[in-house]
Amino acid sequence: MNLKYKFHNIFMLLIAGIFFAITEGIPLDKISSVVKDGLGSIPDHLALIILFAAIIGKFMTESGANQRIADSVIKQGGTD
């Protein structure tokens, strides 16, 4: 639905959460709290990944590794 109807990712995540809550047999009056708790925990898990990726990216930029990687990719692609 995301590609075909151009819905936003967060909106599709919400629809998927509601759909799976219904298919799991969760009572309708508890679906909102279950979906809210599930969506609310996503940033907690992703925060460390984003933090470490930013640190590694900074180290790569300062050491020049990102330029070497980009040069290698361009060379392998045959475009100079």
N, C-alpha and C positions, 0 to 999 in steps of 0.2 A: 504494500500500500504506500510505503514511503516513496518508492520510485515512480509508481504508476500515477498516484494521485497528488504527489508533491506535498504531502503532509510533513510538518516539522518533526524532527526526531523525538523530541520530548513528548509531543502529543501521541506519537505512535507507541512510545514506551508506556505511556499511561493506558492506552487502549489495550496493549498486550497484557499489562498487569491486571486489568479488570477482567479480561477474557480468561486468563489462567486462574484467577481467583474463583470465577464462576465455574470453570471446568473442574476445579479441585473440590467443589462442593461447599465452599465457605458461605455462610449465611449472608444474605444481601445487606443486612444492617452492619456487618463487620467488614465488608469489602473495602470501604473507604479507609479504615484504620490500617488494614493489612497492606494496601497499596501504598499508603502514605509512609508506613514504616519501611517498606521495601525500597521505595524511591529515596527515602531520606538516608538510607545507609550507603547508597552508591558513592556519594562524595567522600565518605569516610575511607572507603577502600581505595578510591582513586587518588586521594590526596598524596599518599606516600609515593605512588608510582609517578605522579606528575612532579613531585619534589625531586626525586632521584633523577628523573629524566632531565630536569632543568639543570641540576648540578653537573651531570655528565655532559650535557650540551655546552655548558660554560667551560668546562675543562677542555673539551674538544676544540672550542673556538680559540681559547687562549694558546693551546699547543699547536694550532694549525692543522689538526687532524681533519677537521671538517673540509678544509680546502683540498687536502690530498684525496679524500674520499670523493669529493665532487669532481676533481680532475680525473680520477680513475674511472668514474662512471661515464664521464664525457668521452674519455679515450676508448672505453669498451664499446660505447654506442656508435663510434665512428664519426662523431661530429666534433670538430675543433673550433 
